[in-house]
Each structure stands twice: as C-alpha cells, then as structure tokens.
Amino acid sequence: MDESVKAMHTLRDFADSVGHIVRYTREYAYLTISSISELEETLYEIPNVATMLWKALTGEPVGITLHSWRHMINLVVRNVIKNCPVSQLNPFMVEFIPQVLITLDQLLVAKWDVVLRKGLQLEGNESDEQMSEEMMEEHLLRQLTAVVDRMLIDLIGQHASSTLNERQLKSRELIFKNLDVLAPLLNILCHIITFKDSRCSFNAILIVKHMIQDLIGLDNEQVDKFLTENLIQTLLVIQVVISIDGVTEEFKHYQQTNHRF
C-alpha cells in the first residue's frame, strides 16, 4: 500500500512538473512574439501573419485555461495591437481583429453562463486560501474579462477622439468602415455590458459612449438596427434586472437569447 501511495505521489509530481514546463515554455513564446511586435513592420508585413498567429495561439483551445487566456491576451494580443504600425493596420487588423473578438466573445459568454448557472460565489474579500475551486474559477473569469476590456481600450480608446493616439484614431476609422470588423466588436461590447462585473460593464459602456456618434454618423441601416434593437435593449435590461441575490431569471434568459449583429 505504501509503495502504491509513493508511486501515486511520484506520478502526480511528475505531471505537475511537466505542466509547469509547458506553461513556462508557452509564456516564453508569448514574450518572444511580443518582443518581435516591437520591431516596427517586421512581424506585420509577413503575408497572412494575422491568421497564422491566431491559429498558433488558439489552434488547440482545449488545453488553454482561463489563466493562460489572460496571459495570452496580456502578453501577446494587447502588445500586437498596440505595436502595430499605422501603415500595417490594413490588412493586418482587418484580418486579425475579427478572429480575436469572435473567439473571445464565445469564450466569455460560455464561461459566464456556467458561473451564473452555478451562482455567484465571490463577495470580494476572500483570500486565495479561502477560495474553493468554483470561487477561483469565477475570480479568474473576472480577471480575464477585465483584460479583454483593456484590450478593447487599447484598440479604439475609451475617451473622446481628441485624447486618442494616431493608431487608435486610424483603427476606429478602419473598423467603423468595415462591418466584418465592427460587428464582432459591437457584439462583444454588448455582452460584456451584461456580465455581472460592474467595473468591466462600466468600462464597456464608456467605450460605447465614445463610439456612438461615429456609429450614428455612418448612416448604415444594419448598424442603426443593431443599435436600436440590441444595444439600447442591453442598456435598458441591465438597469432593472440586477437583484441583491445576483442575476435574475429574466437576465439569464436575455443573455441566452441576445441577438447578434
């Protein structure tokens, strides 16, 4: 019996060691890509690099934990966005951003759905030692949602146009003129607004606030329909459905049936 226990612990230790090696190797790769993105056009002028990069990062999503998603976005995606030269925004951003936003939107919606079905666990004052597995999962999900928020701010800004840098201004112009990029952006913003995380929701609302005049100015029937049928409904719903005990059944139903662009 003692030998069996020793063997079990040995295998567990071995598995933990392999897991650490894989995680460290992955994070070193993230840092390397981030560094290359600082070399002006070097990365961005490679043909089809946006699709190749995203496929390399997420081609096997089964083994990517919430912790790994957060590091990937922080170390790679945000830096690739911030370091993209203005001259390479098109075609790089047009190819890269829709893939990123669609994947992250699906991930966040699915993970928040699980958390809401189980019931919110965190009260805000727990230490790591006090957290159960469910509480830690919710904690990591909130961190991931916050990082996605910051990525969107990197992309198009959160304030008036006069305070944005040249890349953000050019990115906004490019995105607003391309429905294939604008649609996933509006979808993920609407979903973040509905998530039960007030800080992330508020940041998403600020992003939308400083986009709205430009969106109305597009005079595009599809965009106008989305704003009136989806965005306004989203903003109205969150005003009345948050209860002391968490998210009401009405809110859960709305998330499940929320229209997409």
C-alpha positions in Angstrom: 0.0 0.0 0.0 2.8 2.4 0.9 4.5 1.7 -2.4 1.3 2.5 -4.3 0.9 5.8 -2.4 4.5 6.7 -3.2 4.0 5.9 -6.8 0.9 8.0 -7.0 2.6 11.0 -5.5 5.6 10.5 -7.8 3.4 10.5 -10.9 1.5 13.5 -9.6 4.7 15.4 -9.0 5.9 14.4 -12.5 2.7 15.6 -14.1 2.9 18.9 -12.1 6.5 19.3 -13.3 5.6 18.7 -16.9 2.6 21.1 -16.6 5.0 23.8 -15.3 7.4 23.2 -18.1 4.7 23.5 -20.7 3.3 26.7 -19.1 6.7 28.3 -18.8 7.6 27.4 -22.4 4.3 28.9 -23.6 4.8 32.1 -21.7 8.4 32.4 -23.1 6.9 32.1 -26.6 4.3 34.8 -25.7 7.1 37.1 -24.6 9.1 36.4 -27.7 6.2 37.3 -30.0 5.6 40.4 -28.0 9.2 41.5 -28.4 9.1 40.8 -32.2 6.0 43.0 -32.4 8.1 46.0 -31.3 10.4 45.7 -34.4 8.2 48.0 -36.5 6.9 46.3 -39.7 9.0 43.1 -39.2 6.1 41.0 -38.0 3.2 42.7 -39.6 4.4 42.6 -43.2 4.5 38.8 -43.3 1.7 37.6 -45.7 -1.2 36.1 -43.8 0.6 36.5 -40.5 -2.6 37.5 -38.6 -4.3 34.2 -39.3 -1.2 32.2 -38.7 -0.6 34.0 -35.4 -4.1 33.5 -34.1 -4.1 29.8 -35.2 -0.8 29.3 -33.4 -2.2 30.8 -30.2 -5.6 29.2 -30.2 -5.5 26.3 -32.6 -5.8 23.8 -29.7 -8.1 25.6 -27.3 -9.0 22.5 -25.2 -5.9 22.8 -23.0 -6.0 26.6 -22.6 -7.0 27.6 -19.1 -8.5 30.9 -18.1 -5.2 31.8 -16.6 -3.5 31.0 -19.9 -6.1 33.0 -21.8 -5.4 36.0 -19.6 -1.6 35.8 -20.1 -2.0 35.3 -23.9 -4.1 38.4 -24.2 -1.9 40.5 -21.9 1.5 39.4 -23.3 0.7 38.9 -27.0 -2.6 40.2 -28.2 -2.5 43.6 -26.5 1.1 44.2 -27.5 0.5 43.1 -31.1 -2.4 45.6 -31.2 -0.5 48.5 -29.6 2.7 48.0 -31.6 1.0 47.7 -35.0 2.3 50.4 -37.3 -0.3 52.7 -38.8 0.9 51.7 -42.2 0.1 48.0 -41.5 -3.4 48.4 -39.9 -4.9 47.3 -43.2 -4.7 44.4 -43.9 -3.4 43.2 -40.5 -6.1 44.5 -38.2 -8.9 43.7 -40.7 -7.7 40.0 -40.7 -6.7 39.7 -37.0 -9.3 41.6 -35.0 -12.5 39.7 -36.1 -10.9 36.3 -35.3 -9.8 37.5 -31.9 -13.1 39.2 -31.0 -15.3 36.3 -32.1 -13.3 33.7 -30.2 -13.1 35.8 -27.0 -16.8 36.6 -27.2 -17.7 33.0 -27.5 -15.4 32.1 -24.6 -16.6 34.8 -22.2 -20.3 34.1 -22.9 -19.9 30.4 -22.3 -17.8 30.8 -19.1 -20.1 33.4 -17.7 -23.1 31.3 -18.4 -21.6 28.4 -16.4 -20.8 30.8 -13.5 -24.3 32.3 -13.4 -25.9 28.9 -13.5 -23.9 27.8 -10.5 -24.5 31.1 -8.7 -22.0 33.8 -8.0 -19.5 32.8 -5.3 -17.3 35.8 -4.6 -18.1 38.5 -2.1 -14.9 40.5 -2.8 -12.9 39.9 0.5 -11.7 36.3 0.1 -8.0 35.4 0.3 -6.6 32.7 -2.1 -6.6 30.2 0.8 -10.3 30.7 1.4 -11.3 30.2 -2.3 -13.0 27.0 -3.4 -12.4 25.7 -6.9 -15.7 27.4 -8.1 -14.6 30.7 -6.4 -11.2 30.6 -8.1 -12.8 29.9 -11.5 -15.0 33.0 -11.0 -12.1 35.0 -9.9 -10.0 34.1 -13.0 -13.0 34.8 -15.2 -13.4 38.3 -13.8 -9.7 38.9 -14.4 -9.9 37.6 -18.0 -12.9 39.8 -18.6 -11.0 42.8 -17.3 -8.1 42.1 -19.6 -10.4 41.8 -22.6 -11.8 45.2 -21.6 -8.3 46.7 -21.5 -7.5 45.1 -24.9 -10.6 46.9 -26.4 -9.4 50.2 -24.9 -6.0 49.6 -26.5 -7.8 49.0 -29.8 -10.1 52.0 -30.1 -9.8 54.0 -26.9 -12.3 54.8 -24.1 -12.4 58.6 -24.3 -13.1 61.4 -26.7 -11.3 61.4 -30.1 -9.2 64.4 -29.1 -7.4 62.3 -26.5 -6.7 59.2 -28.7 -3.4 58.4 -30.3 -2.9 58.2 -34.1 -3.1 54.4 -34.2 -6.4 54.3 -32.2 -7.9 57.0 -34.5 -6.9 55.1 -37.6 -8.1 51.8 -36.1 -11.5 53.4 -35.3 -11.8 54.7 -38.8 -10.9 51.3 -40.3 -13.2 49.4 -38.0 -16.2 51.7 -38.5 -15.9 51.3 -42.3 -15.8 47.5 -42.2 -18.8 45.7 -40.9 -16.9 42.4 -40.7 -14.8 44.0 -38.0 -17.4 46.3 -36.5 -20.0 43.5 -36.0 -17.9 41.3 -33.6 -16.7 44.5 -31.7 -20.3 45.5 -31.0 -21.3 42.0 -30.1 -18.6 41.5 -27.5 -19.2 45.0 -26.0 -22.9 44.3 -25.6 -22.1 41.0 -23.9 -19.5 42.5 -21.5 -22.1 45.1 -20.5 -24.4 42.3 -19.4 -21.8 40.4 -17.4 -22.2 40.5 -13.6 -19.0 42.5 -13.1 -19.7 46.2 -12.6 -16.2 47.5 -13.4 -16.0 45.6 -16.7 -19.5 46.5 -17.6 -18.9 50.2 -16.9 -15.7 50.2 -19.0 -17.5 48.7 -21.9 -20.3 51.3 -21.6 -17.6 54.1 -21.7 -16.2 52.6 -24.9 -19.6 52.5 -26.5 -20.4 56.1 -25.3 -17.5 57.5 -27.2 -18.3 55.4 -30.3 -22.0 56.2 -30.6 -21.8 59.5 -32.5 -19.4 57.9 -35.1 -21.7 54.9 -35.4 -24.8 57.1 -36.0 -22.8 59.1 -38.5 -22.2 56.0 -40.6 -25.9 56.2 -41.7 -25.8 52.4 -42.1 -29.1 50.6 -41.9 -27.6 47.4 -40.3 -25.7 49.4 -37.7 -28.8 51.5 -36.9 -30.8 48.4 -36.5 -28.3 46.8 -34.1 -28.1 50.0 -32.0 -31.9 50.2 -31.6 -32.7 46.5 -31.3 -29.7 45.3 -29.3 -27.6 48.0 -27.7 -30.4 50.0 -26.3 -32.2 46.9 -25.1 -29.0 45.8 -23.4 -28.6 49.1 -21.6 -32.3 49.1 -20.5 -32.2 45.5 -19.3 -29.2 45.9 -17.0 -31.0 48.8 -15.3 -33.8 46.7 -13.9 -32.7 43.1 -13.7 -29.8 43.1 -11.2 -31.1 41.9 -7.8 -29.5 41.6 -4.4 -29.1 37.9 -4.8 -27.4 38.2 -8.2 -28.8 37.9 -11.7 -32.5 37.4 -12.1 -34.0 34.7 -14.4 -35.0 37.5 -16.8 -31.4 38.5 -17.2 -30.3 34.9 -17.7 -32.9 34.5 -20.4 -31.9 37.7 -22.1 -28.3 36.6 -22.2 -29.3 33.3 -23.8 -31.5 34.9 -26.4 -29.4 38.0 -27.0 -29.4 38.8 -30.8 -26.1 39.1 -32.7 -25.2 41.5 -35.3 
